[in-house]
Amino acid sequence: MEDLPAEVLRNIFAFLPVPDLYQNLSLVCHSWREIIRDPLFIPWKKLYQRYLMKEDTALRRVEQILQEFSITKEQEGCVLGLIRLVSSTATGPKVDPSAVLRSLGSHPLFPKAQVCVLHKFPDLKSKAGAEKMWAILAVMVLFSDGVGDIRRLLECLRSPRSELSVVEVTEVLYCMATLLFAMRDRGIPITNRIFPTDSFGFHQDCSEDEDEGHRIHYNLFYCLYLMENASGTVQPLEEGRVASSGCQTVSDVSGVRLTHEQQRILNHKIEPGQTVKIMAFAGTGKTSTLVKYAEKFPELKFLYVAFNKAVAEKGKNVFPRNVTCKTFHSLAFGSIGRHYKDKGKLNFSKMSAFSISFLLRNRKEQSLFVRGKTVSQTLENFFSSSDEEICEEHTPVWFKNTHGRMQLMSQQEKQINVEEAKEIWRNMKKLDGDAEKRYKMTCDGYLKLWQLSKPQLSGYDAIFVDEAQDCTPAIVDIVQSQKCGKILVGDPHQQIYTFRGAVNTLYALPHTHVYYLTQSFRFGPEIAFVGAAILDVCKGIRNKTLVGGNQKGDVRGGRAGRMAVLSRSNWNVFEDAVEFTGRDPPAKIHVIGGLARFGLSRIYDIWKLSQPADVRQNSNLVINDSFIKKWEETEGFIGLKEYAEHVDDRELQLKISIVEKHRERIPELVRRD
């Protein structure tokens, strides 16, 4: 590399993402740093990245350009200024604009763009130079309907007839991307009103809002991103399948090719005390990245920790031998929980409000079930916290009273809750002395005891924490106290366990290094654009953009092929499943997470409870769920419903509602595939 002329190095470096240039290549040597810092070296590509990072000099430079070419909100034809800016781009002396235009002539958008330029820029009519060529190219980009149009445009420009270099093309596209992004920041609309309407079918309606500019910018960014990352198209492990054509299986990652983002992570060798965060969007190959990381450093020993047992078991099949796969609860069980199991004092489920209510002293002013609910919430909040003692901060602020109304918890009630929770916790911790075994230790309870013991996970060089966005403060405390290196992986936008006390560790925990995975392998540009738009509008995420692959998708309600249905609640999941499986022919469905976790068996048992006692006996309807069975022996279905309302158990209320709606259809529905 040292023997290559500077001009050759410039052309090589121009293909790399800007973060690589600044963070890696500029540190290699003085001459490389001078190339990268040269103002004439890929100026628009560097300006785009600096503008995304909101550097002051970049913001001022872009504002100056917008004013110079009259690209302002007050200027109705501001998009013409954008085209004028692009048309002023210089080209190399060997470029023949007429040859480039002939190459563009095979693109479906070329005729429309040519007419538009001649109509709006009459001064270019008699010219065959670079100005007209760039203007037509700019209008073709503005007319593009999707990523496919931009990619076809790039294919035309890469044909043997076109003499433009790839760097010249990408610089023009980065110029448009920068200005479109800046226009959107300022609410400057991209409108089609300036374009003529004729037999070519030009848009008659004006898309006069920044959404049009957002879409065009996204199309440009998407294509530029895929160009820069063309060297790697890694197939993530979680989507691997066995195929006769020799496709990668879940346990075969030898042929995995890495994206630039993944390679950046592998270039970092973890050191003791370091905390590395990997901010990964959905489907971006997190597991594949960790597997390749462990393979690259076989001399290191890693501990892969997940929340879900199924995920940990899957890890055992895909990680190399230098990785141990566990759940946080299994680690805590090995240290603390097993002692309670040996004494018969272990309850593998949570302590319900129902069971806690039988441990409380009777008070006339409040239902035992209501108090059982608030005390159970107090215990759960304490278990998920990093605190050493139960205090008033762990009590719920609001609770639903016996009349079903939300009520602010008084100071006196908080103190009583703390006292009752402390008494239960004190008895839960006892290994001996509870002859009736009423106070059993729960999984979250022994995890809390493990956290309080300040454990040190010795024998590992680094810990992989998967789905780190769902860590509770208790788990964060365990992770932070480790002396080895920590690699936290997750998607801060997919936090789903806040109701369990989870905090967004990927934001809250300090780090020494941070990396990003933004290219998803689950979908193509259509779905990726919607995802990126939601992250932008709802969470203000603009400096990191979600992109996908080359596969085609549909977000307009199409029913062909495989379909994904997103539901806000389990009620909607059940109703959608009923609708799809009830079609003729019935659709095959798959519920993410599996039907076992959805609780169909409990729904069936609630339906059995709703049947008269003689029907249950004559039809041999045996209730298997231990909790539902308790109501069979006491207050029946009505009592269960009242209990669910009193303790505000929404999951139980949902299942009861499903039973009440579908009634006699429940047995048949729960048996459907």
BELDA-V617864 format. One line per field, one symbol per residue. phi: phi as a letter, one per 30 degrees, with the letter a starting at -180 (. if undefined). burial: + if it has 9 or more other ideal C-beta (glycine too) atoms within 8 Angstrom, else -. A space follows every 50 residues. Layout:
phi: ???
burial: ???
This chain:
phi: .ddddedddedddddddeeddddbddcdaddddddddeeddhdddddddd dedhdedddddddddeddchcbddcdcdddddddddddddbddcdceddd dddddddeddeddddddddcbddcedccddededddddddddddcaeedd dddddddcdeddcdddddddddddedddddddddeciddcccddddcadd iddcdccdadddddddededeeddddddcddbbdcdedcdbdbddjddcd cccdcdccdddddedddccdceidbcccdcddiciddeddddddddcddc cccccbccddddddeddcddddbccbcdddddddcbddddddcicccdcd ddedddedccddbddbdddddeddddddddddeddcdcbdbddddddcbc ddcicdbdddddddddeddddddddddddddbjcddhdccdcdddddddd dddhdcddjbdacccdhddcddeddedddddddddbccblcdcbdbcddc jdcdedcdddbcbbbbbccdccacddddddddddddddbidbdbcdbbcc ddbbccidcdidbcccbdbdeddddddddddcdbddddbbcejiddddid ddeddddedddeedddddchdcdcdddddddddbciddddddddddchdd dddddddddddchddeedddddd
burial: --------++++++-+-+-+++-+++-----++-++----++++++++++ ++-----++-+++-+++-+-++--+--++++++++++-+-+---+-+-++ +-++--+-++-+++++++-++--+-----+++++++++++++++-++-++ ++++-++----+++-+++++++++++++++++++-+-+++++-++----- -+----+--+-++++++++++++++++++--+-++++-++------+-++ --+--+-+++++++++-+-+---++++++++++++++++++++++-+--+ +++++++---+++++--++--++-+++++++++-++++-++-+-++---+ +++++++--+-----+-++++++++++++++++++-+--+---+++--++ +-------+---+++-++-+++-++-++++---+----++++++++++++ +---+-+--++++++++++++++++++++--+-++++++++++-+-+--+ ++++++--+-+-+-+++++++-++++++++++++++--------+++++- --+----------------+++++-+++-++----+----+------+-- +++++++++-+---++------+-+--+++++---++-+++++++++-+- -++++++++--+---++-++---
